[in-house]
Amino acid sequence: MRRYLKPLIAFLLVGLVALPAWADEYSDAIAAFKNAGQSSDFLKTAYGYAVFPTIVKGALIVGGARGEGRVYAKGQHVGNSTMTQGSVGLQIGGAGYSEIVFFRDEAAFADFTRGNFEFSADAQAVVVTAAAGAQGSTTGASAGASATNQQAANVGAYNKGMATFVLPKGGLLAGISLGGQKFSYTAR
């Protein structure tokens, strides 16, 4: 019995040390959006949000992206979400990014948490960077850029009760494509 107890205790201790680092991924992403300027006002006023610390996207004509996230209402973690994206077009490369979807009110939150939610072609995302902001649809069909963070903040607005912001992490992805994002939700 003692022979099994030491490895079990060591395993549990390693797990306890690693758990806060895993949980910090969400805290770090929320803090990054809070400090980005464009999205900080949304964090203060939104009913809730879904945050995806890391979404990985790859494409060679056909593209796809996926990321795991948490859903918050009134500052409390209430569930989990998975984002999947498919696209097709003239595209090549790979990239990683963080994404946050804000819910203006309880009705928008309810729409998102009913199960499988898809962004329509007219939903917009604001890409937050250090010196410039860009706007592009979640379908990847259009994009525009602004010269300053203030202009990017003016681009970020609710569409059907939701607003989306993206923080690039790295990679290179080029092309023009058509696709959409789909979100699943599981209550905690």
C-alpha positions as CSV (number, residue, x, y, z in Angstrom):
1,M,0.0,0.0,0.0
2,R,2.8,2.5,0.9
3,R,4.4,1.7,-2.4
4,Y,1.4,3.2,-4.2
5,L,0.8,6.1,-1.8
6,K,4.0,8.0,-2.6
7,P,3.5,8.2,-6.4
8,L,-0.2,9.1,-5.8
9,I,0.7,11.9,-3.5
10,A,3.4,13.1,-6.0
11,F,0.9,13.0,-8.8
12,L,-1.7,15.0,-6.8
13,L,0.9,17.7,-5.8
14,V,2.0,18.1,-9.4
15,G,-1.7,18.4,-10.4
16,L,-2.3,21.1,-7.7
17,V,0.7,23.1,-8.9
18,A,-0.4,22.9,-12.6
19,L,-4.0,23.7,-11.9
20,P,-3.5,27.4,-11.2
21,A,-1.4,27.8,-14.4
22,W,-4.2,26.2,-16.5
23,A,-6.8,28.5,-14.8
24,D,-4.7,31.6,-15.4
25,E,-5.0,31.1,-19.2
26,Y,-8.6,32.5,-18.9
27,S,-7.6,35.2,-16.4
28,D,-4.8,36.3,-18.6
29,A,-7.0,36.5,-21.7
30,I,-9.6,38.6,-19.8
31,A,-6.9,40.9,-18.5
32,A,-5.5,41.3,-22.0
33,F,-8.9,42.3,-23.3
34,K,-9.4,44.6,-20.3
35,N,-6.1,46.4,-21.1
36,A,-6.6,46.5,-24.8
37,G,-8.6,49.7,-24.7
38,Q,-11.1,48.9,-27.4
39,S,-12.7,46.1,-25.4
40,S,-12.3,47.4,-21.9
41,D,-15.6,49.4,-21.9
42,F,-17.5,46.3,-23.0
43,L,-16.1,44.3,-20.1
44,K,-17.5,47.0,-17.7
45,T,-21.0,47.2,-19.2
46,A,-21.8,43.8,-20.8
47,Y,-24.2,41.4,-19.2
48,G,-21.8,38.6,-19.9
49,Y,-19.1,37.3,-22.3
50,A,-17.5,34.2,-23.7
51,V,-13.7,34.2,-23.7
52,F,-11.5,31.9,-25.8
53,P,-7.9,32.2,-24.7
54,T,-6.4,30.4,-27.7
55,I,-8.1,29.7,-31.0
56,V,-5.9,28.0,-33.6
57,K,-6.7,28.5,-37.3
58,G,-5.1,26.8,-40.4
59,A,-5.9,27.0,-44.0
60,L,-4.9,25.8,-47.5
61,I,-7.8,26.6,-49.7
62,V,-10.1,25.0,-47.1
63,G,-9.6,26.4,-43.6
64,G,-10.7,25.6,-40.1
65,A,-10.3,27.0,-36.6
66,R,-11.2,25.7,-33.1
67,G,-10.9,26.9,-29.5
68,E,-12.3,26.1,-26.1
69,G,-13.7,28.9,-23.9
70,R,-15.6,29.8,-20.8
71,V,-18.9,31.7,-20.6
72,Y,-19.5,34.3,-17.9
73,A,-22.7,36.1,-16.8
74,K,-22.5,39.0,-14.4
75,G,-18.8,38.2,-13.8
76,Q,-19.5,34.5,-12.8
77,H,-18.3,31.5,-14.8
78,V,-21.6,29.8,-15.8
79,G,-20.6,27.4,-18.6
80,N,-18.2,26.4,-21.3
81,S,-18.2,26.9,-25.0
82,T,-16.4,25.5,-28.1
83,M,-15.9,27.6,-31.2
84,T,-15.4,26.0,-34.5
85,Q,-15.0,27.7,-37.8
86,G,-14.9,26.5,-41.4
87,S,-13.9,28.5,-44.5
88,V,-13.2,28.1,-48.1
89,G,-11.4,30.4,-50.6
90,L,-8.0,31.6,-51.6
91,Q,-6.2,31.2,-48.3
92,I,-3.0,29.8,-46.9
93,G,-1.3,29.7,-43.6
94,G,-1.9,29.4,-39.9
95,A,-2.5,31.7,-36.9
96,G,-3.4,31.8,-33.3
97,Y,-5.6,34.3,-31.5
98,S,-7.8,35.0,-28.5
99,E,-11.4,36.0,-28.9
100,I,-14.1,37.4,-26.7
101,V,-17.8,37.7,-27.5
102,F,-19.7,40.2,-25.4
103,F,-23.5,39.9,-24.6
104,R,-25.1,43.3,-24.3
105,D,-28.0,42.0,-22.2
106,E,-29.7,38.9,-20.9
107,A,-31.6,38.3,-24.2
108,A,-28.3,38.1,-26.2
109,F,-26.8,35.9,-23.5
110,A,-29.9,33.6,-23.7
111,D,-29.5,33.4,-27.6
112,F,-25.9,32.3,-27.2
113,T,-26.5,29.8,-24.4
114,R,-29.4,28.0,-26.0
115,G,-27.0,25.5,-27.6
116,N,-25.5,25.8,-31.1
117,F,-25.1,29.5,-32.0
118,E,-23.8,30.7,-35.4
119,F,-22.6,34.1,-36.3
120,S,-24.3,35.5,-39.4
121,A,-22.5,37.0,-42.4
122,D,-23.0,40.5,-41.1
123,A,-21.5,40.0,-37.6
124,Q,-18.3,42.0,-37.1
125,A,-15.1,41.4,-35.2
126,V,-12.6,44.1,-34.1
127,V,-8.9,43.0,-34.2
128,V,-7.1,44.6,-31.4
129,T,-3.4,45.4,-31.9
130,A,-0.8,47.6,-30.2
131,A,-1.0,50.5,-32.8
132,A,-3.9,49.8,-35.0
133,G,-7.4,48.2,-35.1
134,A,-9.0,46.3,-37.9
135,Q,-12.5,45.3,-38.6
136,G,-13.5,42.1,-40.4
137,S,-16.5,39.9,-40.5
138,T,-16.5,36.6,-38.7
139,T,-16.9,35.1,-42.2
140,G,-13.7,36.5,-43.4
141,A,-15.4,38.1,-46.4
142,S,-14.4,41.7,-45.7
143,A,-11.9,43.7,-43.7
144,G,-10.9,47.3,-43.1
145,A,-8.3,49.0,-40.9
146,S,-8.2,52.0,-38.7
147,A,-5.1,54.2,-38.0
148,T,-5.5,54.5,-34.2
149,N,-6.9,52.6,-31.3
150,Q,-9.5,55.3,-30.8
151,Q,-10.8,54.7,-34.3
152,A,-10.9,51.0,-33.7
153,A,-12.9,51.6,-30.5
154,N,-15.5,53.3,-32.6
155,V,-15.7,50.3,-35.0
156,G,-16.5,47.9,-32.1
157,A,-20.3,47.9,-31.7
158,Y,-23.0,45.4,-30.8
159,N,-24.7,43.6,-33.7
160,K,-27.9,41.7,-32.6
161,G,-26.8,42.1,-29.0
162,M,-23.3,40.8,-29.4
163,A,-19.8,42.3,-30.1
164,T,-16.6,40.4,-30.8
165,F,-13.0,41.3,-30.3
166,V,-9.9,39.4,-31.3
167,L,-6.3,39.6,-30.1
168,P,-3.8,38.1,-32.5
169,K,-1.2,35.8,-30.9
170,G,1.0,35.0,-33.9
171,G,1.2,33.3,-37.3
172,L,0.7,34.2,-40.8
173,L,-2.6,33.7,-42.7
174,A,-3.3,35.3,-46.0
175,G,-6.2,35.2,-48.5
176,I,-9.8,35.9,-49.1
177,S,-12.4,33.4,-47.8
178,L,-16.0,32.8,-46.9
179,G,-17.0,30.9,-43.8
180,G,-18.6,31.3,-40.4
181,Q,-18.2,30.6,-36.7
182,K,-20.3,28.2,-34.7
183,F,-20.4,28.0,-30.9
184,S,-21.6,25.3,-28.7
185,Y,-22.5,25.8,-25.0
186,T,-22.6,23.6,-22.0
187,A,-23.8,24.9,-18.6
188,R,-21.4,24.4,-15.8
